[in-house]
Structures are given as C-alpha cells and as structure tokens.
Amino acid sequence: MKLSVYFKKFFQSSQSSGILLIFCVAVALTIANSPLGKGFQDFLDLEMGFDKIHLKYSVSSWINDGLMAIFFLLVGLEIKRELMEGELSSFKNASLPVFAAIGGMLIPALIFTAINYGNKYSSGWGIPMATDIAFSLAVIALLGKRVPASLKIFLAALAIVDDLGAILVIAIFYTEQIHWIYLLLSFGITAVLFILNFLKIKKLIFYLIPGIFLWYFLHHSGIHATIAGVIVALSIPTNTSETKISPLEKLEHSLHIPVGFFIMPLFALTNTNIEFKSGMTDVLTSGLGAGIIGGLVLGKLFGINLFSLIAIKLKISSLPQNSSWSQMTGVGLLAGIGFTMSIFIALLSFKNDVQIQNEAKFAVLIASVIAAVSGALVLRISPAKIKEDFKD
C-alpha cells in the first residue's frame, strides 16, 4: 500500500520525535530525583514576561500555555489536511478511525468516572481519553514490516481524531470562568481569519499575526489559549493539488521539526520531572491511579475495538487492508499511550493541587509504559497477512 507524501513525512517526524521524547522523559525523571531537582523546579516556577500587558507567567506556564499552542497549530493543520485531502477525506476512509476514536474516548472516560464518581479526583475524567501521536507512532514504527502500512495510517488517523476530541474537551469542560469582552474580541479575530481565507489570501503572515492576538484574547477570556492554534490552522488555505504546495502544507512542513524536536521534548522535560517519594506508588491502587490506568489500558482497548466491531458489523466500515483483529487489539493497546495530552489534561484537572498533579503524571507514565509494551508484544506475535515493506 502506497502512502501519501505528507503522511510519510508526518510518520517519519513522529517516530523520530517519539524516541527523543522517551529520552527526555528519562532525563526529566533523573533530574527530579537528583540534587538538581529543586533548582530545576525553581527555574520552572520563575516568572517572566510583561506586567503592563498582563503577560507575566512562570516558565512552565509559558511552555504549557504558549508553546503548546504551536503544537495545537500543527495538530490542527494535520486534521484539516486529512479532512480535505488525506485519510479522512472520504466517509469510507474516515469512518473506522472516527468510530474507533469515539469509543476510545468514551469508554475510558466512563471507566474513570465509574471509579471516581463524587470523590476529589472526579474532575480528572478527561485524562484517559487522549492518545499520544508521537509516542504511539514511534512504537509502531519500531515493529517495521510486522505491521501493515494501512494499520499505521489507521492509528495516525485515530490519534488525530482523538486529539480533536481532547481539544474540544479542554475548550468545553476545562474552562473555569468566561470574560466576555475578551471572548468577543476572540470571535472578531476568528471572523477576520476566515474572511482572509474566503478572500484567498495566501501569505501566512496575514494569518499568524492575528493568531498571536487571538491567543492573547483567548488566554484572557478564560478559555484555554492553546485552542487558538487549532482555530488559526483551520483558517489557513489549502488545496487538493499534488504539484502545488498550499500555505497549509508549507506551514505544516516548517513546524514539524520545531514542534517534534523542541516544543514536545521541552514539554516532556517540564512536566515529567516527577520526584519519587515514599508512598507514591500508593496512587496505583487509589481511585486516581485505577481510573487513569484502567481507562488508558483497558478502556482504550475495549472502546476502540468495540466501536470498530460495531461499525464493521453495520457495514459502515471495514478493517484496514491486510490487517487482522489480533493486530487491531495491539493498536487498541498502543492507543493507551496517553502521555502528552493526558498529562496536559491532568494539569488542567488539578490546577490547584501539585501533589495530585504529580500522582496523575506518575499514573499516566505507568499506564503509557504498560500500553506501549503490551501493544508492541501483541503486534509482534500477531500473524501478518502479507509481507509488506513500509516504503519511503
């Protein structure tokens, strides 16, 4: 099966940055549990910015709220391209990963809620809903020929739809207070962006500068500012031509390296500096740990495969070409690698309690390791229907 040029670039970037992410997680954990740990945390808590325009925040906040908006810009570009010209451009191609992603978000959230209903962890129901694109594709890439290309495309499409769902969850459920003047200004900037698209303005600068103002207004409106990245992405023009590069494709190409090899590793260093303390493993048997691990490992597995089975039985979708249900089981497990987005939602869920944030991060880390190892093992022992090279 031949892959589109843009998917190959996306896949290659994701697998490489995923390996770098794993390294950064190891470095962050090492620093946090060494004499350097306190100094590193003090640096992350250091405030920087401009008081006069209400933009003075800690280093970690600039990374999580500022640089992550660029990550969401790239995700938004990938979503729009796939909808316009890629794997999600037709209902037949898009239906299975969409159904699978819905199941992979709904069942984990239900498992977490069932375990933690009414307790102090209940606000974390969104944590196990997310799939980490970079990590999951990095793991499946390491399996090479054992996994058909169609299944790799399915996992990437599923993860993209999953990210869109996580973005909506953040916008709708993790917004504490609305400041309407700033929100109305945000609507105005959004309108300008789509008018520029309608007028077929091609120069990216006319979208990126208003995008900075959109981030500022959204940040002060109470809605999480990273959503600005997705709005800007959806407004940028694209085309279906295979020979002429669109502004969307140009920006997407230019963002892969800085996002994959700078922003995401920086996020990993910032947010996995977990100091292991006596009794921390107790979280694994608490409602928080059980909800996160149960949701990411079991919830993703059952949700993705149950909803895929329903879609296939209803003849809406079909299995990815040359794949089997045993391989779908492996993919369902790999989708339980929640890391980036799960940690991001954990920070929002328990904004005022650093201890619970760290416990949630630890549980996400454990769940992601379980999902990665078990998913890779299942895919490794699953018989392939054909021998197929994942060609460049």
C-alpha positions as CSV (number, residue, x, y, z in Angstrom):
1,M,0.0,0.0,0.0
2,K,1.5,3.4,-1.0
3,L,1.4,6.2,1.4
4,S,0.8,9.9,0.7
5,V,3.9,12.1,0.7
6,Y,2.6,14.1,3.6
7,F,1.7,11.1,5.7
8,K,5.2,9.7,5.2
9,K,6.7,13.0,6.4
10,F,4.3,13.1,9.4
11,F,5.0,9.5,10.3
12,Q,8.8,9.8,10.0
13,S,8.8,13.0,12.1
14,S,6.5,11.4,14.7
15,Q,8.6,8.3,15.1
16,S,11.9,10.2,15.5
17,S,10.5,12.8,17.9
18,G,8.8,10.0,19.9
19,I,12.2,8.4,20.5
20,L,13.5,11.8,21.6
21,L,10.5,12.2,23.9
22,I,11.4,8.9,25.6
23,F,14.9,10.2,26.2
24,C,13.6,13.5,27.6
25,V,11.3,11.7,30.0
26,A,14.3,9.7,31.3
27,V,16.3,12.9,31.7
28,A,13.5,14.7,33.5
29,L,13.0,11.8,35.9
30,T,16.7,11.7,36.6
31,I,17.0,15.4,37.3
32,A,13.9,15.4,39.5
33,N,15.4,12.6,41.7
34,S,18.9,14.1,41.9
35,P,20.3,17.1,43.8
36,L,19.5,19.2,40.7
37,G,15.8,18.6,41.2
38,K,14.9,21.6,43.4
39,G,16.9,24.1,41.3
40,F,15.2,22.8,38.2
41,Q,11.8,23.2,39.7
42,D,12.7,26.7,41.0
43,F,13.6,27.6,37.4
44,L,10.3,26.3,36.1
45,D,8.5,28.4,38.7
46,L,10.4,31.6,37.8
47,E,8.1,34.3,36.4
48,M,8.9,36.0,33.1
49,G,7.0,38.4,30.9
50,F,5.4,41.9,30.9
51,D,3.3,43.1,33.8
52,K,1.9,46.1,31.9
53,I,0.1,43.9,29.3
54,H,-0.8,41.2,31.9
55,L,1.6,38.7,30.4
56,K,3.8,37.6,33.3
57,Y,3.8,33.9,33.9
58,S,6.1,31.1,35.1
59,V,8.5,29.4,32.7
60,S,6.3,26.2,32.9
61,S,3.2,28.2,32.1
62,W,4.8,29.8,29.0
63,I,5.7,26.3,27.8
64,N,2.3,24.7,28.6
65,D,0.1,27.7,27.5
66,G,2.3,29.4,24.9
67,L,4.5,26.9,23.1
68,M,1.8,24.2,23.3
69,A,-0.4,26.5,21.2
70,I,2.1,25.9,18.4
71,F,1.8,22.1,19.0
72,F,-2.0,22.5,18.6
73,L,-1.5,24.6,15.5
74,L,0.4,21.7,13.9
75,V,-2.3,19.2,15.1
76,G,-5.0,21.5,13.6
77,L,-3.1,21.7,10.3
78,E,-2.9,17.8,10.2
79,I,-6.6,17.5,11.0
80,K,-7.6,20.0,8.2
81,R,-5.3,18.4,5.6
82,E,-6.5,14.9,6.4
83,L,-10.2,16.1,6.2
84,M,-9.5,17.9,2.9
85,E,-7.2,15.6,1.0
86,G,-5.9,12.8,3.2
87,E,-7.1,9.7,5.0
88,L,-10.2,11.4,6.4
89,S,-11.3,13.0,3.1
90,S,-13.9,10.3,2.3
91,F,-16.5,8.8,4.6
92,K,-15.3,5.3,3.8
93,N,-11.8,6.0,4.8
94,A,-12.6,8.2,7.7
95,S,-15.4,6.2,9.3
96,L,-13.4,3.4,11.1
97,P,-10.8,5.7,12.8
98,V,-13.6,8.1,13.7
99,F,-15.8,5.4,15.3
100,A,-12.7,3.9,16.9
101,A,-11.6,7.3,18.3
102,I,-15.1,7.9,19.7
103,G,-15.1,4.5,21.5
104,G,-11.5,5.2,22.6
105,M,-12.5,8.4,24.3
106,L,-16.0,7.5,25.7
107,I,-15.1,4.2,27.4
108,P,-12.0,5.4,29.2
109,A,-13.9,8.5,30.5
110,L,-16.7,6.2,31.7
111,I,-14.3,3.9,33.5
112,F,-12.6,6.8,35.2
113,T,-15.9,8.3,36.2
114,A,-17.3,5.0,37.5
115,I,-14.3,4.6,39.8
116,N,-14.1,8.2,40.9
117,Y,-17.7,9.5,40.9
118,G,-18.2,12.1,43.6
119,N,-14.6,12.0,45.0
120,K,-11.8,14.6,44.9
121,Y,-10.4,13.0,41.7
122,S,-13.7,13.2,39.7
123,S,-12.6,16.2,37.6
124,G,-9.9,14.1,36.0
125,W,-12.3,12.1,33.8
126,G,-10.7,13.6,30.7
127,I,-7.2,12.3,31.5
128,P,-7.5,8.8,30.0
129,M,-9.3,10.0,26.8
130,A,-6.1,11.0,25.0
131,T,-3.7,9.2,22.7
132,D,-0.2,10.5,22.2
133,I,0.5,10.7,18.4
134,A,4.3,10.9,18.7
135,F,4.8,8.0,21.2
136,S,2.3,5.6,19.6
137,L,3.7,6.1,16.1
138,A,7.2,5.8,17.4
139,V,6.4,2.4,18.9
140,I,4.5,1.0,15.9
141,A,7.3,2.2,13.6
142,L,9.9,0.1,15.5
143,L,7.9,-3.0,14.5
144,G,8.7,-2.4,10.8
145,K,7.3,-5.0,8.4
146,R,5.3,-6.8,11.0
147,V,2.6,-4.1,10.8
148,P,0.8,-3.3,7.5
149,A,1.0,0.3,6.4
150,S,-2.8,0.5,6.4
151,L,-2.8,-0.1,10.2
152,K,-0.2,2.6,10.7
153,I,-2.4,5.0,8.8
154,F,-5.4,3.9,10.9
155,L,-3.5,4.6,14.2
156,A,-2.4,8.0,13.0
157,A,-5.9,9.0,11.8
158,L,-7.4,7.7,15.1
159,A,-4.8,9.7,17.1
160,I,-5.6,12.9,15.1
161,V,-9.4,12.5,15.7
162,D,-8.6,11.7,19.3
163,D,-6.6,14.9,19.6
164,L,-9.5,16.9,18.1
165,G,-11.8,15.3,20.8
166,A,-9.3,16.3,23.5
167,I,-9.2,19.8,22.2
168,L,-13.0,20.1,22.4
169,V,-13.0,18.6,25.9
170,I,-10.5,21.2,27.0
171,A,-12.4,24.1,25.5
172,I,-15.8,23.0,26.8
173,F,-15.1,21.3,30.2
174,Y,-11.9,22.8,31.5
175,T,-12.8,26.5,31.2
176,E,-13.4,28.0,34.6
177,Q,-14.7,31.5,34.0
178,I,-15.6,33.4,30.9
179,H,-14.6,37.1,30.4
180,W,-17.0,38.1,27.7
181,I,-15.2,41.1,26.3
182,Y,-12.1,39.1,25.5
183,L,-14.2,36.3,24.2
184,L,-16.0,38.7,21.8
185,L,-12.6,40.1,20.7
186,S,-11.6,36.5,20.0
187,F,-14.7,35.9,17.9
188,G,-13.8,39.1,15.9
189,I,-10.2,37.9,15.2
190,T,-11.6,34.4,14.2
191,A,-14.0,36.1,11.8
192,V,-11.1,38.1,10.3
193,L,-9.1,34.9,9.8
194,F,-11.9,33.1,7.9
195,I,-12.6,36.2,5.8
196,L,-9.0,36.2,4.8
197,N,-9.4,32.6,3.8
198,F,-12.6,33.4,1.8
199,L,-10.7,36.2,0.0
200,K,-8.0,33.6,-0.9
201,I,-5.2,35.5,0.9
202,K,-2.2,33.2,0.6
203,K,0.6,34.9,2.7
204,L,0.9,33.1,6.0
205,I,1.9,36.3,7.8
206,F,-1.6,37.6,7.5
207,Y,-2.8,34.6,9.5
208,L,0.0,34.3,12.0
209,I,0.0,37.8,13.3
210,P,-3.8,37.8,14.0
211,G,-3.2,34.4,15.5
212,I,-0.9,35.9,18.2
213,F,-3.7,38.4,19.1
214,L,-6.2,35.5,19.1
215,W,-4.0,33.6,21.6
216,Y,-3.8,36.7,23.8
217,F,-7.6,37.4,23.8
218,L,-8.4,33.7,24.4
219,H,-5.9,33.5,27.2
220,H,-7.6,36.4,29.0
221,S,-11.1,35.2,28.1
222,G,-10.8,32.1,30.3
223,I,-10.8,29.5,27.5
224,H,-7.5,27.7,27.3
225,A,-5.4,29.7,24.9
226,T,-3.9,26.6,23.1
227,I,-7.3,26.4,21.2
228,A,-6.0,29.4,19.3
229,G,-3.6,27.2,17.5
230,V,-6.4,25.0,16.1
231,I,-8.6,28.0,15.0
232,V,-5.7,29.5,13.1
233,A,-4.9,26.1,11.5
234,L,-8.4,25.7,10.3
235,S,-8.4,29.2,8.7
236,I,-5.2,28.7,6.6
237,P,-5.8,27.9,2.9
238,T,-5.1,24.5,1.4
239,N,-5.7,22.8,-1.9
240,T,-6.0,19.3,-3.4
241,S,-3.2,19.8,-5.9
242,E,-0.4,17.2,-5.7
243,T,2.0,19.6,-7.5
244,K,1.3,23.0,-6.0
245,I,2.2,23.4,-2.3
246,S,-0.5,25.2,-0.4
247,P,0.1,27.6,2.5
248,L,-1.2,25.0,4.9
249,E,1.3,22.4,3.6
250,K,4.1,24.9,3.7
251,L,3.4,25.8,7.4
252,E,2.9,22.2,8.4
253,H,6.2,21.2,6.9
254,S,8.0,24.1,8.6
255,L,6.5,23.2,12.0
256,H,7.3,19.5,12.2
257,I,10.9,19.9,13.3
258,P,10.5,22.7,15.9
259,V,7.4,21.0,17.3
260,G,8.8,17.5,17.3
261,F,12.3,18.2,18.3
262,F,12.0,21.3,20.5
263,I,8.5,22.0,21.8
264,M,7.4,18.4,22.6
265,P,10.8,17.5,24.3
266,L,10.6,20.7,26.3
267,F,7.1,19.8,27.4
268,A,8.3,16.4,28.4
269,L,11.2,17.8,30.4
270,T,8.9,20.3,32.1
271,N,6.1,18.0,33.0
272,T,7.7,14.7,33.8
273,N,10.1,16.0,36.4
274,I,8.4,13.8,39.0
275,E,10.1,13.3,42.3
276,F,9.6,9.8,43.5
277,K,8.6,9.9,47.2
278,S,7.8,7.3,49.7
279,G,4.3,6.1,49.3
280,M,3.9,7.5,45.7
281,T,3.2,4.0,44.4
282,D,0.1,4.1,46.5
283,V,-1.6,6.1,43.8
284,L,-1.6,3.0,41.6
285,T,-4.2,1.4,43.9
286,S,-6.1,4.7,44.5
287,G,-9.1,5.8,42.5
288,L,-7.0,8.2,40.6
289,G,-4.4,5.6,39.5
290,A,-7.0,2.9,38.9
291,G,-9.1,5.3,36.8
292,I,-6.1,6.5,34.7
293,I,-4.5,3.1,34.2
294,G,-7.8,1.3,33.7
295,G,-9.0,4.0,31.3
296,L,-5.9,4.2,29.2
297,V,-5.0,0.5,29.1
298,L,-8.4,-1.3,29.3
299,G,-10.7,1.5,28.2
300,K,-8.8,2.3,25.1
301,L,-8.5,-1.4,24.1
302,F,-12.2,-2.2,24.6
303,G,-13.5,1.2,23.4
304,I,-11.6,1.2,20.1
305,N,-12.3,-2.4,19.3
306,L,-15.9,-2.5,20.4
307,F,-16.8,0.6,18.3
308,S,-14.8,-0.7,15.4
309,L,-16.6,-4.0,15.5
310,I,-20.0,-2.2,15.6
311,A,-19.0,-0.1,12.6
312,I,-17.8,-3.1,10.6
313,K,-20.9,-5.3,11.5
314,L,-23.2,-2.4,10.4
315,K,-21.2,-2.4,7.1
316,I,-20.3,1.2,7.6
317,S,-16.5,0.4,7.7
318,S,-14.1,-2.4,7.1
319,L,-10.8,-3.5,8.7
320,P,-7.7,-1.7,7.4
321,Q,-6.3,-3.5,4.4
322,N,-4.2,-6.7,5.2
323,S,-4.9,-6.4,8.9
324,S,-6.5,-8.7,11.4
325,W,-8.4,-8.4,14.7
326,S,-5.4,-9.6,16.7
327,Q,-3.5,-6.6,15.2
328,M,-6.4,-4.3,16.0
329,T,-6.0,-5.5,19.6
330,G,-2.4,-4.4,19.5
331,V,-3.3,-1.0,18.1
332,G,-6.0,-0.6,20.8
333,L,-3.3,-1.1,23.4
334,L,-0.9,1.3,21.7
335,A,-3.6,3.9,21.7
336,G,-3.4,3.8,25.5
337,I,-0.1,5.7,25.4
338,G,-1.7,8.9,26.7
339,F,1.5,10.8,27.7
340,T,1.4,14.3,26.2
341,M,-2.3,15.1,26.1
342,S,-3.1,13.1,29.2
343,I,-0.5,15.0,31.3
344,F,-1.8,18.2,29.7
345,I,-5.4,17.5,30.8
346,A,-4.1,16.3,34.3
347,L,-2.5,19.8,34.8
348,L,-5.8,21.4,33.9
349,S,-7.9,19.0,36.0
350,F,-6.0,19.6,39.2
351,K,-4.7,23.1,38.6
352,N,-4.6,24.0,42.4
353,D,-3.1,20.8,43.7
354,V,0.5,20.0,42.7
355,Q,0.6,16.7,44.6
356,I,-2.4,15.3,42.8
357,Q,-0.9,16.6,39.5
358,N,2.3,14.6,40.2
359,E,0.4,11.5,41.2
360,A,-1.7,11.8,38.0
361,K,1.5,12.2,35.9
362,F,3.0,9.1,37.6
363,A,-0.1,7.1,36.8
364,V,-0.1,8.3,33.2
365,L,3.6,7.3,32.9
366,I,2.9,3.8,34.3
367,A,-0.2,3.4,32.1
368,S,1.7,4.5,29.0
369,V,4.6,2.1,29.6
370,I,2.1,-0.8,30.1
371,A,0.2,0.2,26.9
372,A,3.4,0.5,24.9
373,V,5.0,-2.8,26.0
374,S,1.8,-4.8,25.8
375,G,0.7,-3.3,22.4
376,A,4.1,-3.9,20.9
377,L,4.2,-7.5,22.1
378,V,0.7,-8.2,20.7
379,L,1.6,-6.7,17.3
380,R,4.9,-8.6,17.3
381,I,3.3,-12.0,17.8
382,S,0.2,-11.3,15.6
383,P,0.5,-13.1,12.3
384,A,0.7,-10.7,9.3
385,K,-1.5,-11.5,6.3
386,I,1.2,-10.4,3.9
387,K,4.8,-9.4,4.0
388,E,4.9,-5.7,3.3
389,D,7.6,-3.1,3.4
390,F,6.9,0.3,4.8
391,K,8.4,2.1,1.8
392,D,9.6,5.6,1.7
